[in-house]
Amino acid sequence: MIGRNSFVILFFFGILCTGCKSESEEPESIETEPIVFTKEAELYLIKPEGDTIQKIDIEIADNDYERETGLMYRESMEENQGMLFVYDTQSPRSFYMKNTYFPLDLIFYNSDSTAVSFQENAQPLNEDHLRSGEAAQFILELNAGLVENWNIEEGDTFSVVTIEE
């Protein structure tokens, strides 16, 4: 019986020793590739009378994964770039800035591509809800300050030209 008890004690002691980790060991960091902008289309911001406000290069978020991820984990975006979120239907929308590292302006557009509301200067990493206020089917994210700088207003529209591959 003593032999069996000794074996059981040594067995559990061995398990405890192999499961222990030195406190001086640093956690292993994982290197990841930075997310780079991929131009998928050109978007023209247009005044109601037809004048072009600005042309920008855009990425298009048109599936659940892309819409949920958006511009998260990116360090910055060029002034003439943006991301257009596309939904199948018009509905009240809500965004937040979780894991987004630079401030943004959000423009909410209805189903006929008319700007209906804005959220300007959304702050990085803020998880407060940024609501559309009106039903929206498209949302354009730009660097913060561009709505004011480019004088984008409710009633302005957009047009998208896709890039041939």
Sequence and secondary structure as in RCSB ss.txt:
>XXXX:A:sequence
MIGRNSFVILFFFGILCTGCKSESEEPESIETEPIVFTKEAELYLIKPEGDTIQKIDIEIADNDYERETGLMYRE
SMEENQGMLFVYDTQSPRSFYMKNTYFPLDLIFYNSDSTAVSFQENAQPLNEDHLRSGEAAQFILELNAGLVENW
NIEEGDTFSVVTIEE
>XXXX:A:secstr
 HHHHHHHHHHHHHHHHHH   TT                EEEEEE TTS EEEEEEEEEE SHHHHHHTTTT  
   TTEEEEEEEEEEEEEEE  TT  S EEEEEE TTSBEEEEEEEE TT  S EEEEEEEEEEEEEETTHHHHT
T  TT EEEEEE   
